Amino acid sequence: MERKESANGLQLIQFAAIKLRGHFSTLFMGTFAMCTPLILVLAIPMLLAMLLETFWIFTIGVLLFVLMAGPLQIGYIKFFNGTINGEQPRVRSIFSHFKFSVNTLKYIYFVGILFILYVLGFCIWIVPAGFAVAFFSMVLFFQEKFEYTRFSSAFKDCAMKMLGNRLAMFSYKLIFYFVYFLLFCMAGVSLCLIYTLSLESILVAYIVTICTMIVFIFLYTMITVYFHSANQIFFEDTLMFHERKAEERAKEKAAKLKKKEEAEKVNEESKPEEKVGVAKEKTVKKTTAKKSPETKKEPKKKTESAPTEEVK
């Protein structure tokens, strides 16, 4: 069913919720399969780093996250689109890109570049990170859709297509980022509680950690289902926006071409009339030249002979 473009971020979120109707349970399971490994590879090293007071363990977790995020997200995008289109893909298809191939290396490269841009942007100032989100956040959607062979083509096309749509993107993304921020604040409070409990009882700390992880993964998955659906709606809106602009440019070009052809046709029609007018003028000049020659001969004067006198 075709739909119109989203007018604003709130309408986009509404379209995202409508898109999930009839597929929420399947997509929730797929999102859970994607999010759980990513959360665990960050959370477990973070807890170990806090308990053992060693930072390098968390660094390993970040590297694992970067290596896993690209293939998982591409697999989930295909799973999401297949589910919406009624293809009934299996949840395990999300992990189908965990194999050594050129495409897998591409996905890791994309996520690595985005991760560096986001980290540098937030470390320098929040505005550069905003520009990175505005221009390149949808690069995996473009790669999955158009399957670029060159890395630069995906980033360039993504940045060009995002022009004109950044305000709508920021409006809905800020809403989800705020919800994620609240969720991570809750996780931070839980980590502080776990660390305090670990000083008194390791068993209680483990129990609280497991319960916290279950609740966090459930809530994170719930939010991510809607967030990814909103991202998909925005990606479709971006393509629709540029298709509409291309059609408008094509119509304007066709109108200008038609106007030019009509003007040329009018000029061509007016030329024979001018030629006929010139020909008529020439014939008129010729006829007038014949009737009134330049040198007119004066008529000869008749000389009357004087009357002869009669001889008387």
Secondary structure, 3 states (H helix, E strand, C coil): CCCCCCCCHHHHHHHHHHHCCCCHHHHHHHHHHHHHHHHHHHHHHHHHHHHHCCCHHHHHHHHHHHHHHHHHHHHHHHHHHHHHCCCCCCHHHHHCCCCCCHHHHHHHHHHHHHHHHHHHHHHHCHHHHHHHHHHHCCHHHHHHHHCCCCHHHHHHHHHHHCCCCHHHHHHHHHHHHHHHHHHHHHHHHHHHHHHHHHHHCHHHHHHHHHHHHHHHHHHHHHHHHHHHHHHHHHHHHHHHHHHHHHHHHHHHHHHHHHHHHHHHHHHHHHHHHHHHHHHHHHHHHHHHHHHCCCCCCCCCCCCCCCCCCCCC
